[in-house]
Amino acid sequence: MRRSTILAILLTLVIILLVSVTYLGGKLATPNTPSTTQTTIRPDVGLLPLPDAGQPKPIALEYVVDQIPSALIETKGVSSPITIHYIRGNNIDTEGRATKWAFGIRYENQSALLYYDVSGWQWVPWQGEYPGQEIRTGSFTPPKDLVRKNIGILFGSTPLQTDQIQLLELGNGIYTVTLNRQDSKQILLFDATTGALIPSYA
């Protein structure tokens, strides 16, 4: 009888000891909990969007043209002579800069369209026809000079910084400018060499 009582007491002590160890282990782990929780809810700044990321930004044509050869080598491995036959700019501002530029190019008897904006270069194969005349750097009035020379014609007597030309296209020695005025489109032609307005009676 005495033996069974001793065993019962020992068993009870073992159970109490196990419960105490489990309880104390939980209490000791508690200080780490806030740190873990804080790490979990801490915002990952690397995933937050950067200011103005992906937003249209005005880009000068000269900056983009200089990059075309290296861009083609990097993206397509094209190192043969490249000729530009068509240039188009979208949303031209009062400084002659566009939010997106497009180039019709030829190389190795192939044609392609190259697009450039704040997100970088895009390449599209093209089977259509381009203007036959090659556009050489320095052979035409840059968009910034075209706009400066014709600022009143393009933007009016008191242009605002927010004013934009919808579309500017260059091909075969002529600038074709598309304007939005009072809910209607107006198309003007300019000599690409001199930047002078070409009278139109259409």
N, C-alpha and C positions, 0 to 999 in steps of 0.2 A: 504494500500500500504506500509505504513511504517512497519506494522507488518510483512508482507511477506518478506520485505527486511531484517528485523532483523533475521527472521528464516533462510533465505538463508545464512546470515553471520555466524550465529551460526553453521549451518550445515557444512559450509566451514571450520570453525575453528576445528570442531570435526574431519573432514577428515584429516586436516593438522596434528592434534595431533596424530591420529592413525598412519599416515605415519611416523611421527617423532619417535614415540615409537618403531615401527617395525624396522626402520633403526638403531636407537641407540641400540636396543636389539641385532641386528646382529653384530654391531661393538664390543659390549661388549663380545660376544661369540667368537670373532675371536682369542684372545690370547690363548684359549684352543685348537685351531685347530692344531697347530704344535705339541703339546704334544700328542694329540690323534694319529696323523699321525706317529710320532716317535715310539710310542708303537706298532703300527700296523706293521711297517717294521723292527722293532728290531728282529734280528734272535733269535730263541728259541734254546739256546745252549743245552737244554736237548734232543733235537731231532737230534743233530749232531752225526755222528758215532764216537765212541771212537777210538783212534789210534790202528791200527792192530786188531780191533774187528773182530772176526770170522776167523782170519788168522791162518793157522796151526802153532803150536808151539810145540817144542820137549818136551816130557813128560817122566820122568823116570818110569819104570815098577813098582818099589818098591812103589812109591807114589800112583799109581792107585790100586794095589793089596790090600793095606791096607784099601781102601775105599769100597771095594765090599760088605762086610756084611752090613754096614750102608746104602749103596745106595739101596740095595735090601729091607731093612726094610722100608726105606722112600718111595720108589716108588711102591713096590708091597706088602709090609707087610709080606715078607718072613723072618721068624726068625729061621727056621729049619736049620740043618747042610747043608752047601753048599760045594760042591767039584768042583774043577777046573780040566778039562781034556784036555783043548786045549788053547794055547795062540798064538796070532798073532800080530805082530807090523808092521806098514806101515812106510816107509821112515825113516829108522833107521840112525841116525847120528853117528859121530865118538865117541860120548860119550855113545852110546847104548840107546839113547832115541828115541821114536817114535812120530810121529804126531797123530797117532791113534792106540789104542790098542783094541783087540777083545778077549773075553774070552768065551770058551765053558764050561758051568756049568751044574751041576745036583743038584736037590733038590726035595724032596718029590716025587720021581719017575717021575720027569719032567725034561726037558732039555730046555735050552735057550741060546741065544747068547747075550752077553753084550758088548756094544761098548762104548769107552770113548775117547773123544778128548777135545779140548779147549771149545767146546760148552756144555760139560757135558755128562751125561749118556743117552744111548739109549738101549731099550730092545726089543728083537725079539724072539718070540717063535720058537723052533727048533724041528723038528721031525726026523732029520737025526742022524747019528751015530758019536760018538766022540771016540778018542782013549780011550781004557779001563783003562789005568794007570792014577791014580790021580796025579796031579801036586801039590806037597806040597812046601810051602815056605821054603827055605833053603835046598831043596833037589836037586837044580840045580844051575849051574853057571849063575849068573845074566847076562843079555845082555851086561851091561857095561864092565864086566870082560871078557866075550866072545870076544867082539870087541877089548879090550885092548890086550888080549893074541894073537889074530890073526889079528892085525891091518894091517900087510903087505899083508896077504893073501886076506883080504877083500877090502882094499883101495889102495894097492900098496905101494911102498917105500916112496912116498912123498904125503900123504893124505892131502886134502884140507878140510877146515871147511865146505864147501858146499857139500862135498861128502856124498852120502847116499846109504844105502842098500835098495833095493826096497821092500823086504819082508823078515820077519823073523818069522818062525813058530816053536812052541815047542809042542811036543806030543810024548808019549811013550819013553821018555828019549833021544830024538834026536832033535837037532836044524836043521831045514831045512832053508837055506839062499838062497834067489834068488837075483842075481846081474844082473845089466844091463851093459854089456861091449861091446863097439863098435857095437851098434845096435843089439846085440844078448844077450840072457839070459844064465846065468851060474848058476847052482844049486850046492851048497856045503852042505855036511852033517857034523855035529859036535856032539860029545858026550856031552849031556847036563850036565852030572855030572862033567866031567873033563875039558870040553871046548876044547878038542883036535879034530883036523880034522880027519874025518873018510875017509880013502882012497877009492876012487871010480874008477872002471875000466870000467864003462858003456860007 
